[in-house]
Amino acid sequence: MVRECLFGLTSVALAALGGCSFVLDFSDENIPKDAYDLPYTPEQCTYYEPNDSVAAAPAIIDGMTNAAICLADPVDHDFYKFTVPADATGVVVTITFAESATGDLDLKLYDAAGSLLAQSRGVTASETITCPSVESGCATLAPGDYVFEVYPALDVNKNAYDFGVTFAMP
């Protein structure tokens, strides 16, 4: 017995005793990805790479932004260096990103030697470390070099982000 089954716009003749069946698997791992499916571009993934450690952190300048935490092995972490001027009375480091279930990013602040000074691990579309601040546990930063790290909240998270460093001046 030959039956004809219609799947979308395609008609298929099947030799079967029973009816027609068709299984669609839309699980995330079986969906092919292209550039339109990703929350970032290839250029964002390679932005100032390699910058995967305190020692490899590039110095940021005004206007630097538009980077991404991308799928990578090992897990992608981005580090950036900035210099606190002698007359600064405060520092604010901020990242912003699109809020999504797979895109939560977090932020850490280190001194030039790589000692952790503060971190921000919220669940909103931005993270901020303010120094000095009792809330972030960060003291006033002495003049000199510091490094901040942008990293995925979970190893599978990925997202494009913008960042900024601002100084409070007297």
N, C-alpha and C positions, 0 to 999 in steps of 0.2 A: 504494500500500500504506500502511495506517495502522498504526502500532505504538503501544502504550501503555507509557509508562515511568513508574516509580514513584520519586519523589524525596522521601524522608521520608514525610510524610503526604499529599503531593499527587500525584495521578495526572494525567499530562499525555499527551494524544494527539498524536503527532507524525506528520506525513507524511514518511516518510523511506525511503530504499532500504536504508540500513544500520541499525545499532543506535541506541541512545540514548547521548548523552554529556552530561555536565554538568561544568562547571569551577567550582570554588570557589576564590576568592582570599582567603586569610587573612593576607596580608602586612600588616604593622603600619599602613602608610599608607592601606590600604583599609578598616580597621576603624573604624566610627564610634565616637567617644569621647563618653562622658557623665560626669557627676560621679563615678560609681562607679569609673570606669577610671583616674582621675587620682590621683596620690599626694598631692594637696593640695586644699583647698577654695578657692572664690573669695575668701572672707574672708582666708585665709592669703596669697593673692597680693597683696592690697591692703593688707596689714599695714604701717602707717606709710609708705605710698607717698605722694609720691615720695621715695625714699631711695636714689637711684641714683648718688650721688657723695659724696665726702668733705664737700663744702660743704653738701649736703642731708641729712646724717646726723642723725636725731633723737637726742636724749639718751635713753638707756635708764634705766629705773628698776627697782627690785626687782620681780620677777615678770613682766617682759615676756618674751614667748616666743610660740611657735606661729605662725611665719612660713613662707614658702615661696619657693623659687626656681622661677619658673613659665616656661612657654613664652612668649616675648615677642620683639619685634623693635624695638629692638635687644635683645640678650641681657640677661636680668635679672641684676642685681647688687644686693645689699642692703648698705647701710652703716649703722652705728650708732655713736653717740658715747658715751663714758663718761669720768668724771673720776677720776683717781688721787688719793686723799687724801694729805695731807702725811706721815702716819705709816705709810703702806704700805711694806712691805719686799719685796713681790712681787705679781704679777698673773698670773692664769690666765684666758684666754679660751677657751671651749669651745663647739663646736656638735655636736649629735647629730642623726642622721637615720636613716631606714630604709635598710638596705643593699639596693641593687638595681643591676642592670647600667646603668640609665639615671638613677641618682640620686646619683652621687658628687659631693659638694660639697667645696669647699676654703675656706681661711680666710687672710686677710691682716690685718696690723696696721700702722697708720700713725700718725705724730704728727699734731698738729693742722694742720700746714702741708701734709699730704698726702705726706710722705716715707715710703717703705716701710721698716718696722723689722724685720718677721719674717713668715714665712708657714708654713702647714702644708698639705701636699699628699699625704696618704696615700690608701690605697684601702680603708680600713675605714669603719664607720658613725659615725665621729666624727673631729673635728679639734681639736687643742689647741695653743695657743701659751702658753708659760710664760715669764715675764720676772722675774728674770734666769734665763737658761739658756744653757749652752754649746750644747746640742743644737739649740735653735731659733735660736741666733744673736742672741738678744735680750738687751740689757743691762737693768740696773735702770731702771725708768721713773720719771722725776722727777715730782713732783706736777704735775697739769695735765690737759688734755683729750687724748684719743686716740680713734681711730676704728678699728673692725674692719670688714672686708668679708667677706661670704659670697657665693660665686660658684660657678657650675657648673664642674666639672673639665673638661668638654667643653661646647661651646656648646649641644648638644642635651640635656644633662642637666637634670633637674628633680626637685624633691623638697621635701617639708615638712621643717622643722627646728626644733629648740629651741636656745636659746643661753643662756650664762651667763657672768658676769664675777665672779670672786672675788678678794679682796685678802688677802694675808698681812699680819697686823698684829703688832707686837711684844707 
